Amino acid sequence: MITTTPEWISRSVSRLRSAAPAAAAAGDKASDKTPDRAATKVAALDKTVTDVVAKVAMPRSTHERLQATLRRGQEALSPRALRRLLADLQEVVAPQVSEIEGGRRAQAVADWYAKADPEERRDMWLLMCEQFAPDATRFKSARQRYEAAAGTAEEGQAEISLRRALVSPRTRLLQRFAVFPDGMRFLLDLRAELLPLLKSDKRLLALDAELEHLFSTWFDVAFLELRRLSWDSPASLIEKLIKYEAVHDIRSWADLKNRLDSDRRCYGFFHPRLPNEPLIFVEVALVDRISSSITPLLDEAAAPADLGRATTAIFYSISNTQTGLRGVSFGDSLIKHVVETLTAEFPRLRTFATLSPIPGFRAWLGKHAGAMLDRLDDKRRAELGRAVGFEPPQATHLLAAVDKALDLDARSPVRQMLLECAAYYLGRELHEGKPVDPVARFHLGNGARVERLNWAGDPSSKGLKQSYGLMVNYLYDIKRIDKHRSLLAQGKVPVSGDIDSLCRD
């Protein structure tokens, strides 16, 4: 009995290939003018079945490929090349090799990696995952010792043995890659390239988890330096601001100079191994009240604000620069450090808030407009119906009406409905206990609260596309940050009274 799909296909391929020459010969006898056509058909058939086999067959593990002689299907490196690469990686972590020599050998592997194509790089990732995993037998034995020693004088030593058993050769390998001068940059770029492939290839999860764990230690806030970025900073550093700005694109040097003017501050966290590369940076406007629109803040022609009257610091853009550090959070530490720095320079500052986009709102409303309409009572449903020209209004009617949000006047029932939907989205909508909006998730996770919605806060095409032009202020009340975090942990989003009223629970 044939038990696997690849086996069935292989036998079918053999039969097809043996039958193909006979078919071609029969075609030749029938017409002397068609031999080339018959040969072409045979070749096409051969390629088709080969492609099918390659697609259906499960990918081989590196253990299987290292024992093989020939490459199969879409495998990038031949078994011989794979064995050679494995030997190079093993040499990096050889017990007798010093840290410096290990780093030099790691750099040689990194030089190969720089020239490799994406599939060859994936083969190296797979080797790191499957050939440098923890010793399962050693771990099992250490765990049994630890469990047996619980509550005894041997518990401490057993815990040490268990911790050592959990350290994989992969950890040592990655540490050696971090030794050479550009090693940290190499590892960050490697993970950035790896991340998009995790969903399609679960074999890579172990390497990703190891990198994230190491980065969370190497990039701990204790090792980071807060620096102010100004117009006098090196040009190469200022160019990084333009490159990495993720919230409001920097359109020109004049735009950048405005953001670094006397009434502005820009700060970034830096790591000693990446001295000219901000890991995250925040742009701050010093004003006399909480800002309701991004337009005046980005107005290049506007005169600088009077710093003597500044009572409020507005964080209007926070940008992470390193994709490879996904999951490693230091945004809350950045904000705390910036607040301390600003307070020392400007003792009159009392209010610290953001002016933030709501990037997920429009897409969310497109899916939940009907549910939001169902929350209306009969009176408000009738008012909204008259405003959109359909009674009772349906989701499509509401979405069509809010599509021209900037044309709605202050008394419009459609405008009021849109504000209520946005308040509900930010103040009530959670997924697995966390806000669904990514920016809300960041600031609320850092201890802020949802303070105020701003109509036409961002009238740009990007703002309209994301949130119908709405923006939101998150307030950082330094004395209540821990309280707000506690509320969020309980599944309650911290919000102001105004936002709470708009939610209409």
Secondary structure in CASP SS format (residue, H / E / C, confidence):
PFRMAT SS
TARGET T0000
AUTHOR 0000-0000-0000
METHOD secondary structure of the structure
MODEL  1
M C 1.00
I C 1.00
T C 1.00
T C 1.00
T H 1.00
P H 1.00
E H 1.00
W H 1.00
I H 1.00
S H 1.00
R H 1.00
S H 1.00
V H 1.00
S H 1.00
R H 1.00
L H 1.00
R H 1.00
S H 1.00
A H 1.00
A H 1.00
P H 1.00
A H 1.00
A H 1.00
A H 1.00
A H 1.00
A H 1.00
G H 1.00
D H 1.00
K H 1.00
A H 1.00
S C 1.00
D C 1.00
K C 1.00
T C 1.00
P H 1.00
D H 1.00
R H 1.00
A H 1.00
A H 1.00
T H 1.00
K H 1.00
V H 1.00
A H 1.00
A H 1.00
L H 1.00
D H 1.00
K H 1.00
T H 1.00
V H 1.00
T H 1.00
D H 1.00
V H 1.00
V H 1.00
A H 1.00
K H 1.00
V H 1.00
A C 1.00
M C 1.00
P C 1.00
R C 1.00
S C 1.00
T H 1.00
H H 1.00
E H 1.00
R H 1.00
L H 1.00
Q H 1.00
A C 1.00
T C 1.00
L C 1.00
R C 1.00
R C 1.00
G C 1.00
Q C 1.00
E C 1.00
A C 1.00
L C 1.00
S C 1.00
P H 1.00
R H 1.00
A H 1.00
L H 1.00
R H 1.00
R H 1.00
L H 1.00
L H 1.00
A H 1.00
D H 1.00
L H 1.00
Q H 1.00
E H 1.00
V H 1.00
V C 1.00
A C 1.00
P C 1.00
Q C 1.00
V C 1.00
S C 1.00
E H 1.00
I H 1.00
E H 1.00
G H 1.00
G H 1.00
R H 1.00
R H 1.00
A H 1.00
Q H 1.00
A H 1.00
V H 1.00
A H 1.00
D H 1.00
W H 1.00
Y H 1.00
A H 1.00
K H 1.00
A C 1.00
D C 1.00
P H 1.00
E H 1.00
E H 1.00
R H 1.00
R H 1.00
D H 1.00
M H 1.00
W H 1.00
L H 1.00
L H 1.00
M H 1.00
C H 1.00
E H 1.00
Q C 1.00
F C 1.00
A C 1.00
P C 1.00
D C 1.00
A H 1.00
T H 1.00
R H 1.00
F H 1.00
K H 1.00
S H 1.00
A H 1.00
R H 1.00
Q H 1.00
R H 1.00
Y H 1.00
E H 1.00
A H 1.00
A H 1.00
A C 1.00
G C 1.00
T C 1.00
A C 1.00
E C 1.00
E H 1.00
G H 1.00
Q H 1.00
A H 1.00
E H 1.00
I H 1.00
S H 1.00
L H 1.00
R H 1.00
R H 1.00
A H 1.00
L H 1.00
V C 1.00
S C 1.00
P H 1.00
R H 1.00
T H 1.00
R H 1.00
L H 1.00
L H 1.00
Q H 1.00
R H 1.00
F H 1.00
A C 1.00
V C 1.00
F C 1.00
P C 1.00
D C 1.00
G H 1.00
M H 1.00
R H 1.00
F H 1.00
L H 1.00
L H 1.00
D H 1.00
L H 1.00
R H 1.00
A H 1.00
E H 1.00
L H 1.00
L H 1.00
P H 1.00
L H 1.00
L C 1.00
K C 1.00
S C 1.00
D C 1.00
K H 1.00
R H 1.00
L H 1.00
L H 1.00
A H 1.00
L H 1.00
D H 1.00
A H 1.00
E H 1.00
L H 1.00
E H 1.00
H H 1.00
L H 1.00
F H 1.00
S H 1.00
T H 1.00
W H 1.00
F C 1.00
D C 1.00
V H 1.00
A H 1.00
F H 1.00
L C 1.00
E E 1.00
L E 1.00
R E 1.00
R E 1.00
L C 1.00
S C 1.00
W C 1.00
D C 1.00
S C 1.00
P C 1.00
A H 1.00
S H 1.00
L H 1.00
I H 1.00
E H 1.00
K H 1.00
L H 1.00
I H 1.00
K H 1.00
Y H 1.00
E C 1.00
A C 1.00
V C 1.00
H C 1.00
D C 1.00
I C 1.00
R C 1.00
S C 1.00
W H 1.00
A H 1.00
D H 1.00
L H 1.00
K H 1.00
N H 1.00
R H 1.00
L C 1.00
D C 1.00
S C 1.00
D C 1.00
R E 1.00
R E 1.00
C E 1.00
Y E 1.00
G E 1.00
F E 1.00
F E 1.00
H E 1.00
P C 1.00
R C 1.00
L E 1.00
P C 1.00
N C 1.00
E C 1.00
P C 1.00
L C 1.00
I E 1.00
F E 1.00
V E 1.00
E E 1.00
V E 1.00
A E 1.00
L E 1.00
V E 1.00
D C 1.00
R C 1.00
I C 1.00
S C 1.00
S C 1.00
S C 1.00
I C 1.00
T C 1.00
P C 1.00
L C 1.00
L C 1.00
D C 1.00
E C 1.00
A C 1.00
A C 1.00
A C 1.00
P C 1.00
A C 1.00
D C 1.00
L H 1.00
G H 1.00
R H 1.00
A C 1.00
T C 1.00
T E 1.00
A E 1.00
I E 1.00
F E 1.00
Y E 1.00
S E 1.00
I E 1.00
S E 1.00
N E 1.00
T C 1.00
Q C 1.00
T H 1.00
G H 1.00
L H 1.00
R C 1.00
G C 1.00
V C 1.00
S C 1.00
F C 1.00
G H 1.00
D H 1.00
S H 1.00
L H 1.00
I H 1.00
K H 1.00
H H 1.00
V H 1.00
V H 1.00
E H 1.00
T H 1.00
L H 1.00
T H 1.00
A H 1.00
E H 1.00
F C 1.00
P C 1.00
R C 1.00
L C 1.00
R C 1.00
T E 1.00
F E 1.00
A E 1.00
T E 1.00
L C 1.00
S E 1.00
P C 1.00
I C 1.00
P C 1.00
G C 1.00
F H 1.00
R H 1.00
A H 1.00
W H 1.00
L H 1.00
G H 1.00
K H 1.00
H H 1.00
A H 1.00
G H 1.00
A H 1.00
M H 1.00
L H 1.00
D H 1.00
R C 1.00
L C 1.00
D C 1.00
D H 1.00
K H 1.00
R H 1.00
R H 1.00
A H 1.00
E H 1.00
L H 1.00
G H 1.00
R H 1.00
A H 1.00
V H 1.00
G C 1.00
F C 1.00
E C 1.00
P C 1.00
P C 1.00
Q C 1.00
A H 1.00
T H 1.00
H H 1.00
L H 1.00
L H 1.00
A H 1.00
A H 1.00
V H 1.00
D C 1.00
K C 1.00
A H 1.00
L H 1.00
D H 1.00
L C 1.00
D C 1.00
A C 1.00
R C 1.00
S C 1.00
P H 1.00
V H 1.00
R H 1.00
Q H 1.00
M H 1.00
L H 1.00
L H 1.00
E H 1.00
C H 1.00
A H 1.00
A H 1.00
Y H 1.00
Y H 1.00
L H 1.00
G H 1.00
R C 1.00
E C 1.00
L E 1.00
H E 1.00
E C 1.00
G C 1.00
K E 1.00
P E 1.00
V C 1.00
D C 1.00
P H 1.00
V H 1.00
A H 1.00
R H 1.00
F H 1.00
H H 1.00
L H 1.00
G H 1.00
N C 1.00
G C 1.00
A C 1.00
R E 1.00
V E 1.00
E E 1.00
R E 1.00
L E 1.00
N E 1.00
W C 1.00
A C 1.00
G C 1.00
D C 1.00
P C 1.00
S C 1.00
S H 1.00
K H 1.00
G H 1.00
L H 1.00
K H 1.00
Q H 1.00
S H 1.00
Y C 1.00
G C 1.00
L C 1.00
M E 1.00
V E 1.00
N E 1.00
Y E 1.00
L E 1.00
Y C 1.00
D C 1.00
I H 1.00
K H 1.00
R H 1.00
I H 1.00
D H 1.00
K H 1.00
H H 1.00
R H 1.00
S H 1.00
L H 1.00
L H 1.00
A H 1.00
Q C 1.00
G C 1.00
K C 1.00
V C 1.00
P C 1.00
V E 1.00
S C 1.00
G H 1.00
D H 1.00
I H 1.00
D H 1.00
S H 1.00
L H 1.00
C H 1.00
R C 1.00
D C 1.00
END
